[in-house]
């Protein structure tokens, strides 16, 4: 398991596998988790679709070519899949 970093921003406590030195450090129970891992290629039956994103209730997928894919689930989990 990767190292965990804990932050507080906009009233949310965040646990992250990605270090954000510019954010205020925190500890204790977290509201949002950020992981590095695999994201889905698409969201089934999206209600909204844009040039780089798809969304359905409780799901959001953002693809930025050559940078990363970002998948948000239920507002409390963010998975980042770095690009090549």
PAGU-818505 format. One record per residue (C-alpha): x, y, z; residue number from 1; chain. Coordinates in steps of 0.05 Angstrom, whole numbers, always signed. Example, Ala and Ser with C-alpha at 12.3 -4.5 7.8 and 13.67 -1.06 7.14 Angstrom:
# residues 2
+--------+--------+--------+-----+---+
|     c1 |     c2 |     c3 |   k | c |
+--------+--------+--------+-----+---+
|   +246 |    -90 |   +156 |   1 | A |
|   +273 |    -21 |   +143 |   2 | A |
+--------+--------+--------+-----+---+
# end
This chain:
# residues 84
+--------+--------+--------+-----+---+
|     c1 |     c2 |     c3 |   k | c |
+--------+--------+--------+-----+---+
|     +0 |     +0 |     +0 |   1 | A |
|    +25 |    +69 |    -17 |   2 | A |
|    +39 |   +123 |    +35 |   3 | A |
|    -21 |   +163 |    +58 |   4 | A |
|    -23 |   +238 |    +66 |   5 | A |
|    -79 |   +274 |   +104 |   6 | A |
|   -104 |   +344 |    +87 |   7 | A |
|   -161 |   +392 |   +102 |   8 | A |
|   -189 |   +436 |    +47 |   9 | A |
|   -256 |   +473 |    +42 |  10 | A |
|   -278 |   +438 |   +106 |  11 | A |
|   -265 |   +368 |    +79 |  12 | A |
|   -213 |   +320 |   +107 |  13 | A |
|   -177 |   +282 |    +53 |  14 | A |
|   -135 |   +219 |    +54 |  15 | A |
|    -91 |   +216 |     -8 |  16 | A |
|    -38 |   +171 |    -38 |  17 | A |
|    -15 |   +233 |    -76 |  18 | A |
|    +24 |   +285 |    -37 |  19 | A |
|     -2 |   +357 |    -41 |  20 | A |
|    +48 |   +398 |     -2 |  21 | A |
|     +9 |   +463 |    -15 |  22 | A |
|    -51 |   +437 |    +25 |  23 | A |
|    -62 |   +444 |   +100 |  24 | A |
|    -43 |   +379 |   +137 |  25 | A |
|    -96 |   +343 |   +178 |  26 | A |
|   -107 |   +278 |   +215 |  27 | A |
|   -163 |   +233 |   +238 |  28 | A |
|   -224 |   +208 |   +202 |  29 | A |
|   -228 |   +230 |   +129 |  30 | A |
|   -286 |   +249 |    +84 |  31 | A |
|   -253 |   +236 |    +16 |  32 | A |
|   -201 |   +185 |     -7 |  33 | A |
|   -155 |   +195 |    -66 |  34 | A |
|   -121 |   +133 |    -95 |  35 | A |
|    -75 |   +119 |   -154 |  36 | A |
|   -103 |    +61 |   -194 |  37 | A |
|   -143 |    +37 |   -253 |  38 | A |
|   -206 |    +74 |   -274 |  39 | A |
|   -263 |    +48 |   -316 |  40 | A |
|   -258 |    +60 |   -391 |  41 | A |
|   -330 |    +87 |   -391 |  42 | A |
|   -391 |    +97 |   -349 |  43 | A |
|   -452 |    +55 |   -366 |  44 | A |
|   -514 |    +95 |   -386 |  45 | A |
|   -486 |   +165 |   -374 |  46 | A |
|   -536 |   +221 |   -363 |  47 | A |
|   -487 |   +274 |   -384 |  48 | A |
|   -430 |   +270 |   -435 |  49 | A |
|   -380 |   +322 |   -455 |  50 | A |
|   -317 |   +324 |   -497 |  51 | A |
|   -275 |   +295 |   -440 |  52 | A |
|   -325 |   +271 |   -388 |  53 | A |
|   -384 |   +226 |   -375 |  54 | A |
|   -429 |   +227 |   -313 |  55 | A |
|   -486 |   +189 |   -282 |  56 | A |
|   -515 |   +193 |   -212 |  57 | A |
|   -458 |   +179 |   -164 |  58 | A |
|   -405 |   +171 |   -219 |  59 | A |
|   -361 |   +219 |   -258 |  60 | A |
|   -304 |   +202 |   -307 |  61 | A |
|   -257 |   +255 |   -335 |  62 | A |
|   -205 |   +237 |   -387 |  63 | A |
|   -148 |   +285 |   -404 |  64 | A |
|   -108 |   +255 |   -460 |  65 | A |
|    -34 |   +245 |   -444 |  66 | A |
|    -45 |   +267 |   -371 |  67 | A |
|    -92 |   +223 |   -332 |  68 | A |
|   -162 |   +195 |   -323 |  69 | A |
|   -201 |   +214 |   -260 |  70 | A |
|   -259 |   +173 |   -233 |  71 | A |
|   -303 |   +200 |   -177 |  72 | A |
|   -352 |   +154 |   -141 |  73 | A |
|   -406 |   +176 |    -93 |  74 | A |
|   -369 |   +241 |    -78 |  75 | A |
|   -321 |   +208 |    -29 |  76 | A |
|   -273 |   +167 |    -73 |  77 | A |
|   -227 |   +194 |   -127 |  78 | A |
|   -184 |   +146 |   -168 |  79 | A |
|   -129 |   +176 |   -211 |  80 | A |
|   -100 |   +135 |   -268 |  81 | A |
|    -38 |   +171 |   -294 |  82 | A |
|    -27 |   +173 |   -369 |  83 | A |
|    +35 |   +148 |   -405 |  84 | A |
+--------+--------+--------+-----+---+
# end
